[in-house]
Amino acid sequence: MPSLSEETNGRVDHLLPGATIGIVGGGQLGRMMALSARYHGLRVGVLDPTPDCPAAQVADFQVTADYADRAAIRELAERSDVLTYEFENVDADALDMVRDVVAIPQGTDLLRVTQDRVNEKRFINEHGTATAPWRAVDDLDGLHGAIAEIGYPAVLKTRRGGYDGHGQEVLRGPEDLKAVEESLTPDDPLPPSILEGFVDFAFEASILVTGNGRDFVTFPIVRNEHRHNILHLTIAPAQVSAEVEREAHELALRLAKGFELAGTLAIELFITRDDRVIVNELAPRPHNSGHYTIEACSIDQFDAHVRGIAGWPLPKPRLLSPAVMVNVLGQHVEPTRALLPAHPEWNVHDYGKAEIRHDRKMGHITVLTDDTARTVDDLEATGCWDDLRDE
């Protein structure tokens, strides 16, 4: 058992090589966490219901069970020195129940905030950071009241769950509100939700921040482009004013300090046309938009995450080269593989998923470049991502 800080949240003072990190979740983020942990001399266990999942392929052992299986979580905990997670929909109560046998440096406060969009917005606002206007919605009367305050257009989101656009309804006018009303029944009422006003943004961005519970470092602010509600491209760095860059880094540090953050936190942003920085969502883990850091930065988001939860000192990340990262979804696997021999500049990451499905994230490609705009054009010109051109 590693030594723990006397402070809250189960922070580790310094995890030594040879110790074991248990990862709840075995997808691509878990895989890249595991690879980083192995480079640091740490062992890795994974909890995931899919045998030979991506993370298990590079781990020391797998507990094959559902994420909600509390006996399985305890087994992983008993075989590990530190627990972490690759997604936020983890049973926080189940993690609290195994704190007697394992360190959980990220704690569960971070999970509970980011699992509930109302709690998340409230936490962000209380730490001096802007979000879109929002109201909690518990029923139809509450939805009507929120619409009266916020107006159209707005987005209705479930308070919990949902990703890549799932669990969301855009309300552009009364006809959309009526459609929501007509979809509800006494047996299927409106779930606890949040109504968010639209933000007139120039582009979407994100920033990563990593902590070890005491000290915190930020990565560059990057520009993100989504297609069909799924991240398509990340451009590093984002071309922003000095004021936007300063505010993004400062708000990231404010939130990290508020959480006493251990590990990596991703902060999704809107950059408005008048250079305001507005927080959209938080992800208490490494993030798709941070994959560029593997090739482009002096320390990548996964190494930083592992160092953070292990209680190690954190170097300030430096951008070594501008870069463009593009996701490879299921429909892009065949065309990108066919072009690999012609593109030595592509740094290709395959996630080792057994089943190729449309819109499933199967890997990503990062290109280091001196001209990100030209590189984006070159990637699009290959035709591999033509199916996404309708947005």
C-alpha atoms as one frame of an Amber mdcrd trajectory, in Angstrom:
protein
   0.000   0.000   0.000   1.530   3.383  -0.940   1.865   6.081   1.673  -1.051
   8.508   1.599  -1.124  12.199   2.249  -2.859  13.115   5.502  -5.056  15.436
   3.459  -8.312  14.358   1.888  -8.958  12.664  -1.477  -6.494   9.789  -0.964
  -3.557  11.605  -2.537  -0.426   9.481  -2.932   2.865  10.935  -1.692   5.026
   9.020  -4.171   4.161   5.741  -5.862   7.261   3.675  -6.581   7.969   1.662
  -9.758   6.643  -1.857  -9.393   3.374  -0.708  -7.858   0.080  -1.407  -9.653
  -2.387   1.066 -11.109  -5.917  -0.265 -11.549  -7.922   1.322 -14.362 -11.721
   1.216 -14.370 -12.477   1.063 -18.095 -10.595  -0.700 -20.855 -11.082   1.455
 -23.962  -8.581   3.564 -25.854  -7.989   6.034 -23.023  -7.280   3.165 -20.645
  -4.952   1.645 -23.233  -2.897   4.823 -23.524  -2.872   5.281 -19.738  -1.605
   1.708 -19.402   1.174   2.252 -21.935   2.322   5.346 -20.060   2.200   3.507
 -16.735   4.307   0.688 -18.170   6.920   3.177 -19.371   7.075   4.511 -15.804
   7.804   1.025 -14.456   4.315   0.514 -13.037   2.091  -2.521 -13.410  -1.474
  -2.243 -14.676  -4.784  -3.970 -14.059  -7.996  -3.255 -15.954 -11.690  -3.700
 -15.191 -13.799  -4.026 -18.338 -16.654  -6.311 -19.446 -15.093  -7.060 -22.862
 -12.433  -9.782 -22.858  -9.139  -8.652 -24.420 -10.330  -5.047 -24.507  -7.885
  -2.404 -25.839  -6.387  -1.618 -22.432  -6.117  -5.258 -21.408  -3.942  -5.936
 -24.465  -1.153  -3.887 -22.865  -1.943  -4.534 -19.169  -0.735  -7.135 -16.670
  -4.202  -8.465 -15.890  -7.896  -7.912 -16.566 -10.904  -8.307 -14.296 -13.634
  -9.134 -16.803 -16.871  -7.804 -15.363 -19.396  -5.011 -15.674 -18.359  -1.594
 -14.402 -21.202  -1.691 -11.851 -20.075  -5.040 -10.404 -18.974  -4.023  -6.921
 -17.305  -7.353  -6.196 -15.220  -6.885  -9.336 -14.292  -3.335  -8.329 -13.165
  -4.654  -4.960 -11.103  -7.361  -6.666  -9.384  -4.739  -8.825  -8.826  -2.578
  -5.748  -7.303  -5.427  -3.744  -4.887  -6.189  -6.582  -3.896  -2.534  -7.067
  -2.126   0.225  -5.146  -3.923   3.097  -6.896  -7.230   3.270  -8.781  -8.040
   5.588 -11.685 -10.704   5.653 -14.384 -10.916   6.375 -18.092 -14.496   7.681
 -18.199 -16.711   9.611 -15.824 -19.735   7.310 -15.599 -18.187   5.290 -12.797
 -20.067   4.329  -9.624 -18.615   6.858  -7.176 -20.228   5.068  -4.220 -18.537
   1.817  -5.271 -15.168   3.591  -5.335 -15.786   5.038  -1.880 -16.465   1.524
  -0.601 -12.945   0.323  -1.538 -10.973   3.231  -0.084 -10.059   0.968   2.807
  -7.876  -1.143   0.505  -6.655   1.182  -2.259  -5.670   4.804  -2.866  -7.926
   6.846  -5.157  -5.927  10.052  -5.716  -8.583  11.658  -7.925 -11.105  11.177
  -5.150 -14.812  10.947  -5.855 -15.788  14.612  -5.433 -14.478  15.254  -8.954
 -16.591  12.381 -10.278 -19.739  13.541  -8.537 -19.369  17.048  -9.911 -18.688
  16.005 -13.502 -21.321  13.257 -13.551 -24.137  15.777 -13.024 -24.346  18.733
 -15.404 -26.085  20.956 -12.851 -23.404  20.261 -10.229 -20.761  20.843 -12.885
 -22.140  24.206 -14.006 -22.569  25.319 -10.408 -18.978  24.358  -9.525 -17.588
  26.176 -12.575 -19.573  29.347 -11.838 -18.649  29.284  -8.146 -14.984  29.279
  -9.159 -15.289  32.509 -11.103 -15.689  31.037 -14.568 -18.361  31.708 -17.170
 -20.671  29.120 -18.713 -23.677  29.370 -20.990 -26.818  30.540 -19.144 -28.486
  27.508 -17.610 -31.372  26.338 -15.446 -32.031  23.006 -13.736 -35.146  21.293
 -15.111 -36.987  18.610 -13.143 -40.311  18.448 -14.983 -42.326  20.046 -17.798
 -43.345  23.028 -15.677 -39.686  23.598 -14.912 -38.829  23.347 -18.617 -41.415
  25.979 -19.513 -40.058  28.256 -16.786 -36.467  27.761 -17.972 -37.454  28.541
 -21.576 -39.180  31.717 -20.393 -35.938  32.824 -18.716 -33.345  31.668 -21.242
 -35.304  31.812 -24.485 -34.686  30.100 -27.800 -32.516  28.571 -29.112 -31.468
  26.345 -26.244 -30.233  22.831 -25.610 -32.030  20.410 -23.301 -29.609  17.861
 -21.830 -30.053  15.069 -19.337 -28.312  15.876 -16.062 -26.451  12.581 -16.083
 -25.008  10.421 -18.855 -24.855  11.212 -22.536 -21.841  11.742 -24.781 -21.103
  12.721 -28.396 -24.509  14.402 -28.628 -26.534  11.638 -26.969 -29.066  12.750
 -24.358 -29.470  16.177 -25.952 -32.284  17.969 -27.766 -31.868  21.293 -29.543
 -34.907  23.529 -29.002 -35.003  26.183 -31.710 -38.599  27.227 -31.157 -42.011
  26.245 -29.748 -42.398  23.417 -32.277 -39.325  21.655 -30.833 -40.656  22.113
 -27.311 -43.963  20.599 -28.417 -42.132  17.610 -29.907 -40.413  17.003 -26.554
 -43.756  17.231 -24.739 -45.382  14.764 -27.132 -42.547  12.268 -26.674 -43.167
  12.006 -22.936 -45.564   9.604 -21.229 -46.505   8.899 -17.594 -44.238   5.832
 -17.803 -41.443   7.774 -19.536 -41.418  11.292 -18.061 -38.831  13.976 -18.523
 -35.651  12.881 -16.718 -33.761  15.337 -14.497 -32.272  17.739 -17.020 -30.577
  21.059 -17.620 -31.510  23.727 -20.150 -28.571  25.660 -21.574 -28.742  28.764
 -23.714 -26.925  28.852 -27.025 -23.537  30.547 -27.156 -22.661  32.513 -30.297
 -19.137  31.142 -30.465 -16.448  31.596 -33.086 -15.045  28.112 -32.492 -14.740
  25.325 -29.956 -11.542  24.780 -28.015 -10.168  22.848 -25.079  -7.370  22.942
 -22.571  -5.869  20.240 -20.364  -4.664  20.730 -16.805  -2.880  18.147 -14.675
  -2.206  18.113 -10.952  -0.621  15.913  -8.320  -2.875  17.292  -5.572  -0.430
  20.086  -4.769   0.947  21.532  -7.986  -0.793  22.091 -11.328   0.356  22.542
 -14.923  -1.521  23.399 -18.112  -1.149  22.315 -21.728  -1.654  24.596 -24.758
  -5.140  25.719 -25.711  -6.249  23.902 -28.886  -8.986  24.340 -31.466 -11.522
  21.548 -32.013 -13.821  20.821 -34.925 -16.769  18.475 -34.449 -18.748  16.626
 -37.105 -21.988  14.814 -36.275 -21.363  15.678 -32.591 -18.084  13.710 -32.607
 -14.662  15.326 -32.439 -13.139  15.289 -35.919 -10.025  17.480 -35.769  -7.848
  19.077 -33.122  -5.490  21.858 -34.173  -2.619  22.679 -31.813  -2.139  25.394
 -30.866  -5.334  27.393 -31.326  -4.752  30.777 -32.909  -6.105  33.044 -30.182
  -5.386  36.423 -28.687  -3.051  36.777 -25.720  -6.066  37.637 -23.567  -7.928
  34.432 -24.523  -4.812  32.349 -23.932  -4.271  33.927 -20.505  -7.899  33.429
 -19.435  -7.957  29.792 -20.608  -4.858  28.927 -18.578  -6.046  30.864 -15.525
  -9.497  29.284 -15.463  -7.930  25.837 -15.867  -5.739  26.467 -12.838  -8.678
  27.861 -10.817 -10.721  24.731 -11.443  -7.782  22.396 -10.792  -7.098  24.064
  -7.451 -10.802  23.890  -6.594 -10.729  20.125  -7.109  -7.281  19.664  -5.501
  -6.752  17.862  -8.785  -4.711  14.688  -9.109  -4.455  13.461 -12.692  -5.547
  15.114 -15.919  -8.707  17.186 -16.378  -9.972  18.265 -19.809 -11.936  21.509
 -20.104 -14.057  22.029 -23.216 -14.467  25.672 -24.178 -16.352  28.055 -26.424
 -14.376  31.032 -27.731 -16.804  33.808 -28.634 -16.520  36.305 -31.451 -15.670
  39.021 -28.934 -12.890  36.907 -27.334 -14.725  35.662 -24.252 -13.844  32.216
 -22.912 -16.822  30.123 -21.802 -16.605  26.645 -20.302 -18.831  24.044 -21.933
 -18.030  20.787 -20.128 -15.417  19.069 -17.974 -13.955  15.592 -18.387 -12.126
  14.258 -15.296  -9.592  12.286 -17.324  -7.407  12.478 -20.430  -9.389  13.510
 -23.484  -9.690  12.862 -27.202  -8.615  16.446 -27.929  -5.369  15.848 -26.033
  -4.079  12.980 -28.172  -1.872  15.383 -30.133   0.308  15.697 -27.002   1.791
  12.223 -27.549   3.937  13.451 -30.441   3.730  17.229 -30.122   4.530  17.965
 -26.458   7.437  17.465 -24.088   5.132  15.377 -21.873   1.854  13.912 -23.073
  -1.496  13.934 -21.283  -1.242  10.267 -20.296   2.257  10.534 -18.826   1.091
  13.632 -16.964  -1.989  11.783 -15.681   0.074   8.842 -14.436   2.609  11.135
 -12.781  -0.230  13.118 -11.183  -2.030  10.157  -9.619   1.324   8.662  -8.578
   2.199  11.838  -6.648   5.261  12.584  -8.786   6.463  16.105  -9.641   5.018
  17.560 -12.844   7.139  19.329 -15.467   5.530  22.187 -17.362   4.404  20.817
 -20.759   5.969  22.491 -23.785   4.603  22.379 -27.319   7.488  21.060 -29.428
   5.682  21.374 -32.764   2.321  22.551 -34.070   0.147  19.549 -34.875  -3.154
  18.365 -36.296  -4.939  15.328 -34.862  -7.756  13.653 -36.785  -9.996  10.849
 -35.514 -10.276   7.591 -37.437 -13.838   6.306 -37.097 -14.999   2.897 -38.231
 -15.803   4.036 -41.761 -12.357   5.605 -42.083 -10.301   2.535 -41.180 -10.141
   0.997 -44.651  -9.386   4.197 -46.614  -6.723   5.422 -44.151  -5.003   2.034
 -44.040  -4.904   1.983 -47.823  -3.072   5.330 -47.851  -0.522   4.605 -45.114
   2.353   3.779 -47.502   2.005   7.224 -49.117   2.034   9.220 -45.869   5.167
   8.815 -43.769   4.210  12.030 -41.918   1.169  10.299 -40.370   1.648   9.134
 -36.784  -0.976   6.403 -36.673  -2.556   5.104 -33.461  -4.788   2.024 -33.664
  -6.848   1.271 -30.564  -6.977  -2.499 -31.034 -10.767  -2.724 -31.034 -12.007
  -6.061 -32.344 -15.177  -4.789 -34.027 -15.151  -2.007 -36.605 -18.405  -0.012
 -36.509 -19.622   3.148 -38.221 -18.817   6.249 -36.118 -16.906   4.173 -33.556
 -13.536   5.680 -32.623 -10.994   3.173 -33.905  -7.845   5.259 -33.791  -6.359
   8.624 -34.608  -3.654  10.179 -36.757  -1.402  13.053 -35.685   0.655  15.122
 -38.090   3.429  17.432 -36.921   3.541  20.497 -39.126   4.720  24.069 -39.613
   1.424  25.005 -41.291  -1.680  23.608 -39.590  -4.105  25.097 -42.131  -2.292
  23.422 -45.019  -2.149  20.140 -43.104  -5.908  20.230 -42.485  -6.436  20.797
 -46.221  -4.045  17.945 -47.065  -5.862  15.545 -44.757  -9.277  16.476 -46.151
  -7.951  16.185 -49.717  -7.205  12.486 -49.208 -10.958  11.799 -49.319 -10.772
   9.536 -46.261 -13.193  11.761 -44.349 -15.529  12.745 -47.211 -18.530  11.295
 -45.337 -18.198  14.136 -42.797 -18.324  16.974 -45.323 -22.063  17.598 -44.877
 -21.390  19.582 -41.668
